[in-house]
Amino acid sequence: MIFVRLLVALLLMLAACGGPFRDAVKRGDQFANAGMWDKAAVEYQAALKIEPGDTDTQIKLRKMKEKQSGEHLARGKALMARGEIEAGLAVIQNAAKLDPNNTDAQRTLDEANQTALKKAESLLTTPQSHEAFVLTQLVLKGSPNDPRAKALDEQVRDALAEQSYGRAEKFQEDGKKGNALIELAACVTYRPGFRDAKAMIGDVKLQLQNELTFFVLLDKFASGGGGEQAIAGQLKPELVAQAFDERIPLRVVGTLPSKTARGVRVGGALSAYRFGPAKAATRNEQCTYIKGYDTVPNPRRADAERQVASAEQRLASAQRDADNEQKEVDRYTKDADGHQRDLSKAQSDYDRARSNYDRCMSSSSSSSSSSPCSSEKSSMESEQRDVDNIRSRYDSAQRYVSSARDRLNSANERRNSARQDVETQSRRMRDEPATIQEPHHERENYQVEIRSIDATVTLKLRADTLQNKTTLLNDELFPQNIQPIQDEGWLARPATCPARGKRLALPNEAALRGELVKMTIATLREKVQTMYESYRTKFLADARRLEASGVPEDAVESYVRYLLTGIKNIDPKDSKQMGEFLRKTRGFGRIDLLGGL
């Protein structure tokens, strides 16, 4: 039985994982037969995710990795022979990783490392010195404990940091702060604590931010008085400034810090202010209240009476079943007792016949007859058959008695359960009164008062650039509308309904004026933000034009200014393109680090 259970469990396990597992192994075998080691390895790995302990698949995967390692090793050697050291080393590292036991791969990796380090040493004093850093980093990626690579990497970092720092000083002297910042960022990447590079970064960024700050000169807004004047009085530079992201170099001021400041001058007027008037309307509603109570028959009492009657019927039926089963027990017991008496008599007859046979056999032991005592033996065997037949009838009668007693016990349990149900339902019936008081509902009409209030003001904007006085907005109108705010109220009528009233609660004029101030500032922010985006995207356009014209240093200046005016809001495609350009021209393309310097 245990063997059968184990076999069933094994079959279920095979059925659960056989399909997808077997299919993945089959695909892996097909790729392996075709010499497509990479794809075969992928399929074997997928199969082992389903059945990690499958030894055959583990062996197949190991063989595929050996094949992959050999193939990568051959390709890496070919690349190294062609002088493509960086690409060749990366492929050889992969070959050694695929098959750590491949001694040829490990030996070739050591040789490739030495070749790469030798080239790095030769590049250290050339304009391509950054490539030396790329090579030492690549060697350390595959062989992190290589002592020569570690030592040379330290030497390369020192040299590159020194070179970047020197170029940064030269750029700063030439007034090319963007190029200087990129070189300083590269310097602290190689050596975070190099000289005073971090302090220089702070100075250069501060100079650039001062140069790039976009000023919004906010004039006082004209107004006709009343609500318009109250709103205009709130449009102060310090309040409007809070609407802008403090991480961008944009400042809202009432007075310019210098005549050369960049940005826009914004002003205008507020007109057509209106608050209300409140609009009123009514509608009729209905409510229901309890006018009194009526005495009615208790439906729960009637249900309880029905339940009692039903339970009593079940009890009577269960009692009849128990009585019938008791009769069956008595009848089968009587039959069993009769068979037991017959069995006792038959056993006595058999014992007597057996005794006669034994005496006969004892007295005829010397007789020459071929069948002595045959009559006594026949009589004994006849009596034995009678005993067996009667015992069979007695055993059958006992089984009937046992079965009848089981049925009797079940019938008694049903009867007891029915009796308990009768008692439960009877108590429930006694607890329920014959009549109850039922509320008498009446409907009542009442009136709901509806009021609504709104407010509006028109913002007229004008905007000019600070430097060349170009008009950006020429008294354009922007209505600021608060949609009607509505509330409802009604009187309480305790005698009928509604029992509670509700007071009207509409915002006052001061509250709505505050909302109009917020809306007006939001409109100002939207328009100024558009002007700011136009200002900063011009840096990007200039950078691309200068890059196309073959003036990389000037292009870097414009790219850095574009980044510093909104590094958090740059399109990923633009970010990639700028990073590649800066890496190619300045040897450092981690533009994501500029914001945190």
C-alpha positions as CSV (number, residue, x, y, z in Angstrom):
1,M,0.0,0.0,0.0
2,I,2.9,2.4,0.8
3,F,4.5,1.6,-2.5
4,V,1.2,2.5,-4.3
5,R,1.0,5.9,-2.6
6,L,4.6,6.7,-3.5
7,L,4.0,5.7,-7.1
8,V,0.9,7.9,-7.3
9,A,2.8,10.9,-5.8
10,L,5.6,10.4,-8.3
11,L,3.2,10.3,-11.2
12,L,1.5,13.5,-10.0
13,M,4.8,15.3,-9.6
14,L,5.8,14.2,-13.1
15,A,2.5,15.3,-14.5
16,A,2.8,18.8,-12.8
17,C,6.2,19.6,-14.1
18,G,6.6,17.3,-17.1
19,G,4.9,19.6,-19.7
20,P,6.7,23.0,-19.5
21,F,9.9,21.4,-18.1
22,R,10.0,18.8,-20.8
23,D,9.3,21.4,-23.5
24,A,12.1,23.7,-22.3
25,V,14.6,20.8,-22.3
26,K,13.5,19.7,-25.7
27,R,14.0,23.2,-27.1
28,G,17.4,23.4,-25.4
29,D,18.4,20.0,-27.0
30,Q,17.3,21.3,-30.4
31,F,19.4,24.5,-30.0
32,A,22.3,22.5,-28.8
33,N,22.2,20.1,-31.8
34,A,22.2,23.2,-34.0
35,G,25.3,24.6,-32.2
36,M,23.3,27.6,-30.8
37,W,24.8,27.4,-27.4
38,D,23.5,30.7,-26.0
39,K,19.8,29.9,-26.8
40,A,20.3,26.3,-25.6
41,A,21.6,27.7,-22.2
42,V,18.6,30.0,-21.9
43,E,16.2,27.1,-22.3
44,Y,18.0,24.8,-19.9
45,Q,18.0,27.6,-17.3
46,A,14.3,28.0,-17.8
47,A,13.8,24.3,-17.3
48,L,15.8,24.3,-14.1
49,K,13.6,27.1,-12.7
50,I,10.7,24.6,-13.0
51,E,12.7,21.6,-11.7
52,P,15.9,22.9,-10.0
53,G,17.1,19.4,-8.9
54,D,17.1,17.7,-12.3
55,T,20.7,16.4,-12.6
56,D,20.6,15.7,-16.4
57,T,19.6,19.3,-17.2
58,Q,22.2,20.6,-14.8
59,I,24.8,18.6,-16.7
60,K,23.5,19.9,-20.1
61,L,23.6,23.5,-18.9
62,R,27.2,23.1,-17.6
63,K,28.2,21.7,-21.1
64,M,26.5,24.6,-22.8
65,K,28.4,27.0,-20.6
66,E,31.6,25.3,-21.5
67,K,30.7,25.6,-25.2
68,Q,29.7,29.3,-24.7
69,S,33.0,29.9,-22.9
70,G,35.0,28.4,-25.7
71,E,33.1,30.4,-28.3
72,H,33.5,33.7,-26.3
73,L,37.2,32.9,-25.7
74,A,37.9,32.5,-29.4
75,R,36.1,35.7,-30.3
76,G,37.9,37.6,-27.5
77,K,41.3,36.4,-28.7
78,A,40.4,37.5,-32.3
79,L,39.5,41.0,-31.0
80,M,42.6,41.3,-29.0
81,A,44.7,40.3,-32.0
82,R,43.1,43.1,-34.0
83,G,44.0,45.6,-31.3
84,E,40.4,46.0,-30.0
85,I,41.6,45.6,-26.5
86,E,38.6,47.0,-24.6
87,A,36.0,44.9,-26.5
88,G,38.3,41.8,-26.5
89,L,38.8,42.0,-22.7
90,A,35.1,42.3,-22.0
91,V,34.4,39.1,-24.1
92,I,37.2,37.2,-22.4
93,Q,35.9,38.2,-19.0
94,N,32.6,36.8,-20.0
95,A,34.2,33.5,-21.2
96,A,36.0,33.1,-17.8
97,K,32.8,33.8,-15.9
98,L,30.8,31.3,-17.9
99,D,33.2,28.5,-17.2
100,P,35.4,29.2,-14.1
101,N,37.1,25.8,-14.6
102,N,38.4,26.7,-18.0
103,T,42.1,27.1,-17.4
104,D,42.7,28.4,-20.9
105,A,40.1,31.2,-20.3
106,Q,41.7,32.1,-17.0
107,R,45.2,32.2,-18.6
108,T,43.9,34.3,-21.5
109,L,42.2,36.6,-19.1
110,D,45.5,37.2,-17.2
111,E,47.2,37.9,-20.5
112,A,44.4,40.3,-21.7
113,N,44.6,42.1,-18.3
114,Q,48.3,42.7,-18.7
115,T,47.8,43.9,-22.3
116,A,45.1,46.3,-21.2
117,L,47.1,47.7,-18.3
118,K,50.1,48.2,-20.6
119,K,48.0,50.2,-23.0
120,A,46.6,52.2,-20.0
121,E,50.1,53.1,-18.9
122,S,51.0,54.3,-22.5
123,L,47.8,56.4,-22.6
124,L,48.3,58.1,-19.3
125,T,50.4,61.0,-20.6
126,T,48.5,61.5,-23.9
127,P,45.3,63.4,-24.7
128,Q,43.5,60.1,-24.5
129,S,44.3,59.7,-20.8
130,H,40.7,59.1,-20.0
131,E,40.8,55.9,-21.9
132,A,43.4,54.7,-19.4
133,F,40.8,55.0,-16.7
134,V,38.2,53.1,-18.8
135,L,40.7,50.3,-19.1
136,T,41.7,50.1,-15.5
137,Q,38.1,50.0,-14.5
138,L,37.4,47.3,-17.0
139,V,40.2,45.2,-15.7
140,L,39.1,45.6,-12.0
141,K,35.5,44.7,-13.0
142,G,36.7,41.2,-14.0
143,S,39.7,40.9,-11.7
144,P,38.9,43.1,-8.6
145,N,42.0,41.8,-6.7
146,D,44.6,42.4,-9.4
147,P,47.4,44.3,-7.6
148,R,48.8,45.9,-10.7
149,A,45.3,47.1,-11.8
150,K,44.7,48.5,-8.4
151,A,48.0,50.4,-8.3
152,L,47.6,51.7,-11.9
153,D,44.0,52.7,-11.2
154,E,45.2,54.9,-8.3
155,Q,47.8,56.4,-10.5
156,V,45.3,57.1,-13.3
157,R,42.8,58.7,-10.9
158,D,45.5,61.0,-9.6
159,A,46.6,62.0,-13.1
160,L,43.1,62.5,-14.4
161,A,42.1,64.5,-11.4
162,E,45.2,66.7,-11.8
163,Q,44.5,67.2,-15.5
164,S,40.8,68.0,-15.0
165,Y,41.6,70.5,-12.2
166,G,44.2,72.2,-14.4
167,R,41.8,72.5,-17.3
168,A,39.1,73.8,-15.0
169,E,41.4,76.6,-13.8
170,K,42.2,77.5,-17.4
171,F,38.6,77.6,-18.4
172,Q,37.7,79.7,-15.3
173,E,40.4,82.2,-16.3
174,D,38.9,82.3,-19.8
175,G,35.5,83.0,-18.4
176,K,34.1,79.6,-19.6
177,K,32.4,78.6,-16.4
178,G,30.3,75.8,-17.9
179,N,33.4,74.0,-19.2
180,A,35.1,74.6,-15.8
181,L,32.2,73.1,-14.0
182,I,32.2,69.9,-16.1
183,E,36.0,69.5,-15.5
184,L,35.6,70.0,-11.8
185,A,32.8,67.4,-11.8
186,A,35.1,65.0,-13.5
187,C,37.9,65.8,-11.0
188,V,35.8,65.0,-7.9
189,T,34.6,61.8,-9.6
190,Y,38.2,60.6,-9.9
191,R,39.2,62.0,-6.5
192,P,36.4,63.3,-4.3
193,G,38.7,65.2,-2.0
194,F,41.1,66.6,-4.5
195,R,42.5,69.9,-3.3
196,D,39.8,72.6,-3.2
197,A,37.8,71.2,-6.1
198,K,34.6,71.1,-4.1
199,A,34.9,74.7,-3.0
200,M,35.7,75.7,-6.6
201,I,32.5,73.9,-7.7
202,G,30.5,75.9,-5.2
203,D,32.0,79.2,-6.5
204,V,31.5,78.3,-10.2
205,K,27.9,77.2,-9.6
206,L,27.1,80.3,-7.7
207,Q,28.6,82.5,-10.5
208,L,26.5,80.6,-13.1
209,Q,23.3,80.8,-11.0
210,N,23.8,84.5,-10.5
211,E,24.3,84.8,-14.3
212,L,21.4,82.6,-15.2
213,T,18.8,83.8,-12.7
214,F,15.6,84.7,-14.5
215,F,14.1,87.7,-12.8
216,V,10.4,88.5,-12.9
217,L,10.0,92.2,-12.2
218,L,6.4,92.4,-10.9
219,D,4.8,95.9,-11.2
220,K,1.9,96.9,-9.1
221,F,-1.4,96.0,-10.7
222,A,-3.9,98.9,-11.4
223,S,-7.4,98.6,-10.1
224,G,-10.6,100.5,-9.9
225,G,-11.1,100.1,-6.2
226,G,-13.2,97.9,-3.9
227,G,-12.7,94.2,-4.6
228,E,-10.3,94.8,-7.4
229,Q,-8.0,96.9,-5.2
230,A,-8.2,94.2,-2.4
231,I,-7.0,91.5,-4.9
232,A,-4.4,93.7,-6.5
233,G,-2.9,94.4,-3.0
234,Q,-2.3,90.7,-2.5
235,L,-0.3,90.3,-5.8
236,K,3.0,91.0,-4.1
237,P,6.4,89.6,-5.2
238,E,6.9,87.6,-2.1
239,L,3.5,85.9,-2.4
240,V,3.7,85.2,-6.1
241,A,7.2,83.8,-5.7
242,Q,5.8,80.9,-3.6
243,A,4.0,79.6,-6.7
244,F,7.3,78.7,-8.4
245,D,9.7,75.7,-7.9
246,E,12.5,77.0,-5.7
247,R,15.0,74.6,-7.4
248,I,15.0,76.6,-10.6
249,P,16.8,80.0,-10.9
250,L,13.7,82.1,-11.1
251,R,13.1,85.1,-8.7
252,V,10.0,87.3,-8.5
253,V,11.1,90.8,-7.3
254,G,9.8,94.3,-7.0
255,T,13.2,95.9,-7.8
256,L,15.9,94.5,-10.1
257,P,19.3,93.8,-8.5
258,S,21.1,95.3,-11.6
259,K,20.5,96.8,-15.0
260,T,21.8,93.7,-16.7
261,A,19.4,91.3,-15.1
262,R,17.7,88.8,-17.4
263,G,14.0,88.1,-17.4
264,V,10.7,89.8,-17.9
265,R,8.7,92.7,-16.6
266,V,5.1,91.8,-15.8
267,G,2.3,94.1,-14.9
268,G,-1.3,94.9,-15.7
269,A,-4.6,95.7,-14.2
270,L,-7.6,94.1,-12.5
271,S,-11.1,95.0,-13.7
272,A,-14.7,93.7,-13.9
273,Y,-14.7,92.5,-10.3
274,R,-18.0,91.1,-9.2
275,F,-19.2,89.2,-6.1
276,G,-22.7,87.7,-6.3
277,P,-25.4,88.7,-6.1
278,A,-26.6,85.5,-4.4
279,K,-29.2,83.6,-6.4
280,A,-32.1,82.0,-4.5
281,A,-34.5,79.3,-5.4
282,T,-36.7,76.7,-3.6
283,R,-37.9,73.2,-4.1
284,N,-40.4,71.0,-2.3
285,E,-39.4,67.9,-0.5
286,Q,-41.2,65.2,1.5
287,C,-40.4,63.5,4.7
288,T,-42.0,60.7,6.8
289,Y,-42.7,60.9,10.5
290,I,-44.5,58.7,13.1
291,K,-47.9,60.1,13.9
292,G,-49.0,57.3,16.3
293,Y,-49.1,53.6,16.9
294,D,-51.6,50.8,16.0
295,T,-52.1,47.5,17.9
296,V,-51.7,44.6,15.4
297,P,-51.1,40.9,15.6
298,N,-47.5,40.0,16.3
299,P,-46.2,38.2,13.1
300,R,-43.4,36.7,15.1
301,R,-45.8,35.1,17.5
302,A,-47.7,33.5,14.6
303,D,-44.4,32.3,13.1
304,A,-43.4,30.8,16.5
305,E,-46.7,29.0,16.7
306,R,-46.1,27.5,13.3
307,Q,-42.6,26.4,14.3
308,V,-43.9,24.8,17.5
309,A,-46.5,22.8,15.5
310,S,-43.9,21.7,12.9
311,A,-41.5,20.7,15.7
312,E,-44.3,18.6,17.4
313,Q,-45.0,16.9,14.1
314,R,-41.4,16.0,13.8
315,L,-41.3,14.7,17.4
316,A,-44.3,12.5,16.8
317,S,-42.8,11.1,13.6
318,A,-39.5,10.5,15.4
319,Q,-41.3,8.8,18.3
320,R,-43.1,6.4,15.9
321,D,-39.8,5.6,14.2
322,A,-38.2,4.9,17.6
323,D,-41.1,2.6,18.6
324,N,-40.9,0.7,15.4
325,E,-37.2,0.2,15.7
326,Q,-37.6,-1.0,19.3
327,K,-40.0,-3.6,18.1
328,E,-37.5,-4.7,15.5
329,V,-34.8,-5.0,18.1
330,D,-37.1,-7.1,20.3
331,R,-38.0,-9.4,17.4
332,Y,-34.4,-10.0,16.4
333,T,-33.3,-10.4,20.0
334,K,-36.0,-13.1,20.4
335,D,-34.9,-14.9,17.3
336,A,-31.3,-14.7,18.5
337,D,-32.2,-16.1,21.9
338,G,-34.1,-19.0,20.2
339,H,-31.1,-19.8,18.0
340,Q,-28.8,-19.7,21.0
341,R,-30.9,-22.3,22.8
342,D,-30.9,-24.5,19.6
343,L,-27.1,-24.0,19.4
344,S,-26.7,-25.2,23.1
345,K,-28.8,-28.3,22.4
346,A,-27.1,-29.1,19.2
347,Q,-23.7,-28.6,20.9
348,S,-24.8,-31.1,23.6
349,D,-25.9,-33.6,21.0
350,Y,-22.6,-33.2,19.2
351,D,-20.6,-33.7,22.5
352,R,-22.6,-36.9,23.1
353,A,-22.0,-38.3,19.6
354,R,-18.3,-37.4,19.9
355,S,-18.1,-39.2,23.2
356,N,-19.7,-42.3,21.7
357,Y,-17.3,-42.2,18.8
358,D,-14.3,-41.9,21.1
359,R,-15.5,-44.9,23.2
360,C,-16.1,-47.0,20.1
361,M,-12.6,-46.2,18.8
362,S,-11.0,-47.1,22.1
363,S,-12.8,-50.5,22.4
364,S,-12.2,-51.5,18.8
365,S,-8.5,-50.7,18.5
366,S,-7.7,-54.4,18.1
367,S,-10.5,-55.2,15.7
368,S,-9.7,-56.4,12.3
369,S,-12.6,-54.7,10.7
370,S,-11.6,-52.1,7.9
371,S,-14.2,-49.5,9.1
372,P,-14.9,-49.8,12.8
373,C,-17.3,-47.3,14.4
374,S,-18.5,-46.0,11.0
375,S,-22.0,-45.5,12.4
376,E,-20.8,-43.5,15.4
377,K,-18.5,-41.4,13.2
378,S,-21.4,-40.7,10.8
379,S,-23.6,-39.7,13.7
380,M,-20.9,-37.3,15.1
381,E,-20.4,-35.7,11.7
382,S,-24.1,-35.2,11.3
383,E,-24.3,-33.5,14.7
384,Q,-21.3,-31.3,13.7
385,R,-23.1,-30.1,10.6
386,D,-26.2,-29.3,12.7
387,V,-24.0,-27.2,15.1
388,D,-22.4,-25.3,12.2
389,N,-25.8,-24.6,10.6
390,I,-27.4,-23.4,13.8
391,R,-24.3,-21.3,14.7
392,S,-24.5,-19.6,11.2
393,R,-28.2,-18.8,11.9
394,Y,-27.3,-17.5,15.3
395,D,-24.5,-15.2,14.0
396,S,-26.9,-13.8,11.3
397,A,-29.5,-13.1,14.0
398,Q,-26.9,-11.3,16.1
399,R,-26.0,-9.1,13.1
400,Y,-29.6,-8.2,12.6
401,V,-29.9,-7.3,16.3
402,S,-26.8,-5.1,16.0
403,S,-28.1,-3.3,12.9
404,A,-31.5,-2.9,14.5
405,R,-30.0,-1.4,17.6
406,D,-28.0,1.1,15.5
407,R,-31.2,2.2,13.7
408,L,-32.9,2.4,17.1
409,N,-30.1,4.7,18.5
410,S,-30.4,6.9,15.4
411,A,-34.2,7.1,15.8
412,N,-33.7,8.0,19.5
413,E,-31.3,10.8,18.6
414,R,-33.8,12.2,16.1
415,R,-36.5,12.0,18.7
416,N,-34.4,13.8,21.3
417,S,-33.4,16.4,18.8
418,A,-37.1,16.9,17.9
419,R,-38.0,17.1,21.6
420,Q,-35.3,19.8,22.2
421,D,-36.6,21.7,19.1
422,V,-40.1,21.6,20.5
423,E,-38.9,23.0,23.8
424,T,-36.9,25.8,22.1
425,Q,-39.8,26.9,19.8
426,S,-42.2,26.7,22.8
427,R,-40.0,29.1,24.8
428,R,-39.7,31.4,21.8
429,M,-43.5,31.4,21.4
430,R,-44.0,32.1,25.1
431,D,-41.6,35.1,24.8
432,E,-43.5,36.7,22.0
433,P,-46.6,38.8,22.8
434,A,-49.8,38.1,20.9
435,T,-49.9,41.8,19.7
436,I,-47.4,44.6,19.1
437,Q,-47.5,48.3,18.7
438,E,-46.7,49.3,15.1
439,P,-45.8,52.9,14.1
440,H,-48.3,54.8,12.0
441,H,-46.4,56.9,9.4
442,E,-47.5,60.1,7.8
443,R,-45.8,62.1,5.0
444,E,-45.2,65.8,5.3
445,N,-44.2,68.4,2.7
446,Y,-41.5,71.0,3.5
447,Q,-39.6,73.6,1.5
448,V,-35.8,73.6,0.8
449,E,-34.2,77.0,0.2
450,I,-31.4,76.9,-2.3
451,R,-28.8,79.7,-2.7
452,S,-25.6,80.1,-4.8
453,I,-22.9,82.7,-5.0
454,D,-20.0,83.3,-7.4
455,A,-17.3,85.8,-8.1
456,T,-15.2,86.9,-11.0
457,V,-12.4,89.3,-11.9
458,T,-10.6,90.0,-15.1
459,L,-6.8,90.0,-15.2
460,K,-5.1,92.1,-17.9
461,L,-1.5,91.2,-18.4
462,R,1.4,92.8,-20.2
463,A,4.9,91.4,-20.3
464,D,8.2,92.6,-21.9
465,T,11.7,91.2,-21.8
466,L,14.1,93.1,-19.6
467,Q,17.0,93.3,-22.0
468,N,15.6,94.1,-25.4
469,K,12.1,95.2,-24.3
470,T,10.4,92.6,-26.6
471,T,6.6,92.5,-26.0
472,L,5.5,89.1,-24.9
473,L,1.9,89.9,-23.7
474,N,0.1,93.1,-24.8
475,D,-2.7,93.7,-22.4
476,E,-4.2,90.3,-22.9
477,L,-7.3,89.5,-20.8
478,F,-7.6,86.4,-18.6
479,P,-11.0,86.1,-16.8
480,Q,-10.8,84.5,-13.4
481,N,-14.2,82.9,-12.7
482,I,-15.3,81.1,-9.6
483,Q,-18.1,78.8,-10.5
484,P,-21.3,79.2,-8.5
485,I,-21.0,77.7,-5.0
486,Q,-24.3,76.3,-3.9
487,D,-25.8,75.3,-0.5
488,E,-29.2,74.3,0.8
489,G,-31.1,74.9,4.0
490,W,-34.5,74.2,5.7
491,L,-36.3,74.9,8.9
492,A,-36.7,72.3,11.7
493,R,-40.3,71.1,12.4
494,P,-40.1,69.0,15.6
495,A,-43.8,68.2,15.7
496,T,-43.7,66.5,12.3
497,C,-40.6,66.5,10.2
498,P,-37.8,67.2,9.5
499,A,-36.8,67.1,13.1
500,R,-33.6,69.0,12.5
501,G,-33.0,72.0,10.3
502,K,-30.0,73.0,8.3
503,R,-28.6,76.5,8.0
504,L,-27.3,77.9,4.8
505,A,-23.5,78.2,4.8
506,L,-22.1,80.1,1.8
507,P,-18.6,81.6,1.7
508,N,-18.4,85.4,2.3
509,E,-16.9,87.9,0.0
510,A,-13.5,87.8,1.7
511,A,-13.2,84.1,1.3
512,L,-14.1,84.3,-2.4
513,R,-11.7,87.1,-2.9
514,G,-9.0,84.9,-1.4
515,E,-9.8,82.2,-4.0
516,L,-9.6,84.8,-6.8
517,V,-6.2,85.8,-5.5
518,K,-5.1,82.1,-5.8
519,M,-6.5,81.8,-9.3
520,T,-4.9,85.0,-10.4
521,I,-1.5,83.9,-9.1
522,A,-1.9,80.5,-10.8
523,T,-2.5,82.3,-14.1
524,L,0.6,84.5,-13.5
525,R,2.6,81.4,-12.8
526,E,1.4,79.6,-16.0
527,K,2.3,82.6,-18.2
528,V,5.7,83.3,-16.6
529,Q,6.6,79.6,-16.6
530,T,6.0,79.6,-20.4
531,M,8.3,82.6,-20.7
532,Y,10.9,80.9,-18.6
533,E,10.8,77.7,-20.6
534,S,11.3,79.8,-23.8
535,Y,14.3,81.4,-22.1
536,R,16.0,78.1,-21.1
537,T,15.3,76.2,-24.3
538,K,17.1,78.9,-26.2
539,F,20.3,77.6,-24.4
540,L,19.5,74.1,-25.9
541,A,19.0,75.5,-29.4
542,D,22.2,77.6,-29.1
543,A,24.1,74.5,-27.9
544,R,23.0,72.3,-30.8
545,R,23.8,75.1,-33.3
546,L,27.3,75.5,-31.9
547,E,27.8,71.8,-31.8
548,A,26.9,71.5,-35.4
549,S,29.2,74.4,-36.2
550,G,32.2,72.7,-34.7
551,V,32.6,75.0,-31.7
552,P,32.5,72.4,-28.9
553,E,33.6,74.6,-26.0
554,D,30.9,77.2,-26.7
555,A,28.4,74.3,-27.1
556,V,29.4,73.0,-23.7
557,E,28.7,76.4,-22.2
558,S,25.2,76.5,-23.6
559,Y,24.5,72.9,-22.6
560,V,25.6,73.5,-19.0
561,R,23.4,76.5,-18.8
562,Y,20.4,74.6,-20.2
563,L,21.1,71.9,-17.6
564,L,21.4,74.2,-14.6
565,T,18.2,76.1,-15.5
566,G,16.1,72.9,-15.2
567,I,18.0,69.7,-14.7
568,K,15.0,67.9,-13.2
569,N,12.9,68.5,-16.4
570,I,15.0,67.2,-19.2
571,D,13.7,64.8,-21.9
572,P,15.6,61.4,-21.6
573,K,16.5,61.6,-25.3
574,D,18.1,65.0,-24.8
575,S,19.8,63.8,-21.7
576,K,21.4,60.9,-23.5
577,Q,22.5,63.1,-26.4
578,M,24.0,65.8,-24.1
579,G,25.8,63.1,-22.0
580,E,27.4,61.6,-25.1
581,F,28.5,65.0,-26.4
582,L,30.1,66.0,-23.0
583,R,31.8,62.6,-22.7
584,K,33.3,63.0,-26.1
585,T,34.4,66.6,-25.7
586,R,35.2,66.8,-21.9
587,G,35.6,63.2,-21.0
588,F,32.7,63.4,-18.5
589,G,29.1,62.8,-19.4
590,R,27.4,62.2,-16.0
591,I,25.0,65.1,-16.3
592,D,22.8,63.6,-13.6
593,L,25.5,64.5,-11.1
594,L,25.5,68.2,-11.9
595,G,22.4,68.9,-9.8
596,G,23.9,67.4,-6.7
597,L,27.4,69.0,-6.9
